[in-house]
């Protein structure tokens, strides 16, 4: 499972173009190097939200990865332990 922070802090531009887009790029590169594995995606702010359950469908993973910046989660924040 890939667990990705999608809190507001991911919009900071201390890396190009910003943390969220950089993460999307890195995960996409990871997926290109992966074969025959089941991978899922969990997004979190202050709570975890399953985006993609475990799958070997890399096309679906790439599709949902592109949508991450547009998804509105019901709970904001960046403290997953609380």
Secondary structure as GFF3:
##gff-version 3
##sequence-region A 1 82
A	DSSP	beta_strand	2	5	.	.	.	ID=ss1
A	DSSP	three_ten_helix	8	11	.	.	.	ID=ss2
A	DSSP	alpha_helix	19	32	.	.	.	ID=ss3
A	DSSP	beta_strand	39	44	.	.	.	ID=ss4
A	DSSP	beta_strand	48	55	.	.	.	ID=ss5
A	DSSP	alpha_helix	58	67	.	.	.	ID=ss6
A	DSSP	three_ten_helix	68	70	.	.	.	ID=ss7
###
